[in-house]
Amino acid sequence: MLKRIVQAFFIIFGAVVGIFIIPELFLLLNVKDIPFITNAYSSALIGAAVFFIIGKWCTGYVVNWVKWIEDSLLKAPLPDLISGSFGLVFGLILAYLIVNVIPLNNIPYHIFGTIIPIFLAFFLGYLGFQVGFKKKDEMMGLFSRSAKVTKKKGAADEPEIEDKKLKILDTSVIIDGRIADICQTGFLEGVMVIPQFVLEELQHIADSSDVLKRNRGRRGLDILNRIQKELDIKVEIYEGDFEDIQEVDSKLVKLAKLTSGVVVTNDFNLNKVCELQKVAVLNINDLANAVKPVVLPGEEMKVQVIKDGKEHNQGVAYLDDGTMIVVEEGRNYIGKDIDVLVTSVLQTAAGRMIFAKPKLLEKAL
């Protein structure tokens, strides 16, 4: 069916081209004495015959090209099609304005005055579609900001409600898994956004030949299933991508800028990049350090010395949250539960470290 439609298009197009071009062509060649050629019906017949022959040769290519466009449009996300359509309409409007501003009737040959509007419509329409398609993320971000401004201006008589920003998850925080427990407690509100390029990186890790990486990737996919199915929180998949950017971290920062969202991560380097580029970021490690129990010098606690430390006669113990306790003169108590007194607390970028000494030594002194 499509093949016959294409062939019919070639014949009709050839007839139209014949009516307009063949008389002009013979006029340029100073051929005026052949009434058969100058007749509109004859010109249409000749044009249709020529393009029928051309169509016999290239109909297959055109059909394949149309099917490829159809498949591409069906696979493209709806936001891409909407933004591309906006660009196409803008390009056609611009072509219409140019054609009406420029006096094409003054062009020496009428044929060019007929072809130029068609060419401008095709060229600017295509250019507008491409720009709209590739600038989809910027357009969506602009519309979302405009909607927020309109909402704030129109809500003068309503109680002001703070907008809940989008929470954009990166690969590291998904694999870590603690994000699911935090969401379950209700401390994180709003919509959790999982970009498609993060899912692709997670799938690539899950398909790795390295056992450790493969297990981490599968754990991340399990965490996502838990967040989406078991927790009462809204999860959205962002289908877009930034083809001009290679690094996933850079794509996350770009997406956060466009949507005014918040990047959720436990990657120290990504955290610093977000701070430098003025992008809001939530670091799970910072949260974990903030909720650790406060320990002050002079406090007493009971710990189990597990191993010896780096320095002479030091022992090492750990709290339930993983905080390291360095016990001075604690090497002789390895494997035992002892009471210790906190001497100092050291806060570093990697976490917190507690220094203590056995209470028995304090009593002996």
LINVEN-V905561 format. One record per residue. N is the residue number from 0. RES is the residue in one small letter. PSI is psi in whole degrees, -180 to 180 (none if undefined). Layout:
N|RES|PSI / N|RES|PSI
//
This chain:
0|m|-46 / 1|l|-37 / 2|k|-41 / 3|r|-37 / 4|i|-43 / 5|v|-43 / 6|q|-41 / 7|a|-37 / 8|f|-43 / 9|f|-42 / 10|i|-47 / 11|i|-42 / 12|f|-40 / 13|g|-39 / 14|a|-43 / 15|v|-45 / 16|v|-39 / 17|g|-41 / 18|i|-39 / 19|f|-37 / 20|i|-43 / 21|i|-45 / 22|p|-39 / 23|e|-36 / 24|l|-45 / 25|f|-26 / 26|l|-38 / 27|l|-33 / 28|l|4 / 29|n|35 / 30|v|106 / 31|k|-6 / 32|d|14 / 33|i|94 / 34|p|-29 / 35|f|-38 / 36|i|-38 / 37|t|-9 / 38|n|135 / 39|a|-40 / 40|y|-42 / 41|s|-41 / 42|s|-41 / 43|a|-40 / 44|l|-43 / 45|i|-46 / 46|g|-43 / 47|a|-41 / 48|a|-42 / 49|v|-46 / 50|f|-23 / 51|f|-42 / 52|i|-43 / 53|i|-41 / 54|g|-34 / 55|k|-32 / 56|w|-36 / 57|c|8 / 58|t|-41 / 59|g|-42 / 60|y|-41 / 61|v|-42 / 62|v|-46 / 63|n|-39 / 64|w|-42 / 65|v|-41 / 66|k|-37 / 67|w|-41 / 68|i|-41 / 69|e|-46 / 70|d|-40 / 71|s|-41 / 72|l|-37 / 73|l|-33 / 74|k|-21 / 75|a|140 / 76|p|152 / 77|l|-41 / 78|p|-34 / 79|d|-42 / 80|l|-39 / 81|i|-47 / 82|s|-39 / 83|g|-37 / 84|s|-39 / 85|f|-44 / 86|g|-39 / 87|l|-46 / 88|v|-42 / 89|f|-41 / 90|g|-41 / 91|l|-39 / 92|i|-42 / 93|l|-41 / 94|a|-40 / 95|y|-42 / 96|l|-41 / 97|i|-43 / 98|v|-36 / 99|n|-19 / 100|v|-42 / 101|i|126 / 102|p|87 / 103|l|-17 / 104|n|-19 / 105|n|-4 / 106|i|138 / 107|p|-45 / 108|y|129 / 109|h|-27 / 110|i|-37 / 111|f|-34 / 112|g|-22 / 113|t|-38 / 114|i|-37 / 115|i|-45 / 116|p|-39 / 117|i|-44 / 118|f|-45 / 119|l|-41 / 120|a|-43 / 121|f|-47 / 122|f|-51 / 123|l|-33 / 124|g|-45 / 125|y|-44 / 126|l|-42 / 127|g|-39 / 128|f|-44 / 129|q|-44 / 130|v|-45 / 131|g|-38 / 132|f|-43 / 133|k|-21 / 134|k|27 / 135|k|-44 / 136|d|-41 / 137|e|-38 / 138|m|-43 / 139|m|-41 / 140|g|-40 / 141|l|-44 / 142|f|-38 / 143|s|-40 / 144|r|-39 / 145|s|-38 / 146|a|-38 / 147|k|-42 / 148|v|-44 / 149|t|-40 / 150|k|-41 / 151|k|-38 / 152|k|-35 / 153|g|1 / 154|a|40 / 155|a|-36 / 156|d|2 / 157|e|153 / 158|p|136 / 159|e|126 / 160|i|127 / 161|e|131 / 162|d|138 / 163|k|117 / 164|k|154 / 165|l|139 / 166|k|111 / 167|i|116 / 168|l|138 / 169|d|174 / 170|t|-42 / 171|s|-40 / 172|v|-27 / 173|i|-45 / 174|i|-37 / 175|d|-42 / 176|g|-21 / 177|r|-18 / 178|i|-32 / 179|a|-42 / 180|d|-37 / 181|i|-42 / 182|c|-36 / 183|q|-32 / 184|t|-17 / 185|g|9 / 186|f|-22 / 187|l|126 / 188|e|168 / 189|g|-160 / 190|v|129 / 191|m|121 / 192|v|126 / 193|i|106 / 194|p|150 / 195|q|-37 / 196|f|-25 / 197|v|-41 / 198|l|-40 / 199|e|-40 / 200|e|-39 / 201|l|-41 / 202|q|-38 / 203|h|-39 / 204|i|-41 / 205|a|-25 / 206|d|8 / 207|s|152 / 208|s|-21 / 209|d|129 / 210|v|-43 / 211|l|-46 / 212|k|-41 / 213|r|-42 / 214|n|-39 / 215|r|-42 / 216|g|-43 / 217|r|-35 / 218|r|-42 / 219|g|-42 / 220|l|-38 / 221|d|-39 / 222|i|-42 / 223|l|-42 / 224|n|-38 / 225|r|-44 / 226|i|-41 / 227|q|-35 / 228|k|-37 / 229|e|-28 / 230|l|147 / 231|d|71 / 232|i|145 / 233|k|130 / 234|v|132 / 235|e|144 / 236|i|123 / 237|y|114 / 238|e|-17 / 239|g|170 / 240|d|160 / 241|f|94 / 242|e|-23 / 243|d|-4 / 244|i|132 / 245|q|-43 / 246|e|137 / 247|v|-39 / 248|d|-41 / 249|s|-36 / 250|k|-38 / 251|l|-43 / 252|v|-42 / 253|k|-44 / 254|l|-40 / 255|a|-37 / 256|k|-43 / 257|l|-36 / 258|t|-2 / 259|s|37 / 260|g|-177 / 261|v|129 / 262|v|127 / 263|v|122 / 264|t|170 / 265|n|19 / 266|d|119 / 267|f|-43 / 268|n|-43 / 269|l|-36 / 270|n|-44 / 271|k|-40 / 272|v|-43 / 273|c|-40 / 274|e|-39 / 275|l|-36 / 276|q|14 / 277|k|41 / 278|v|133 / 279|a|137 / 280|v|141 / 281|l|120 / 282|n|120 / 283|i|-35 / 284|n|-39 / 285|d|-40 / 286|l|-43 / 287|a|-40 / 288|n|-33 / 289|a|-31 / 290|v|5 / 291|k|148 / 292|p|141 / 293|v|129 / 294|v|128 / 295|l|150 / 296|p|136 / 297|g|-13 / 298|e|155 / 299|e|140 / 300|m|160 / 301|k|125 / 302|v|164 / 303|q|120 / 304|v|123 / 305|i|-43 / 306|k|172 / 307|d|156 / 308|g|-173 / 309|k|-36 / 310|e|170 / 311|h|131 / 312|n|15 / 313|q|147 / 314|g|156 / 315|v|132 / 316|a|168 / 317|y|144 / 318|l|174 / 319|d|-29 / 320|d|5 / 321|g|-1 / 322|t|131 / 323|m|136 / 324|i|119 / 325|v|115 / 326|v|113 / 327|e|139 / 328|e|33 / 329|g|5 / 330|r|-32 / 331|n|-8 / 332|y|17 / 333|i|130 / 334|g|2 / 335|k|154 / 336|d|124 / 337|i|160 / 338|d|133 / 339|v|158 / 340|l|130 / 341|v|129 / 342|t|-37 / 343|s|161 / 344|v|128 / 345|l|121 / 346|q|121 / 347|t|174 / 348|a|-29 / 349|a|-14 / 350|g|-157 / 351|r|143 / 352|m|133 / 353|i|134 / 354|f|134 / 355|a|173 / 356|k|151 / 357|p|141 / 358|k|-27 / 359|l|-38 / 360|l|-34 / 361|e|-40 / 362|k|-36 / 363|a|-33 / 364|l|none
//
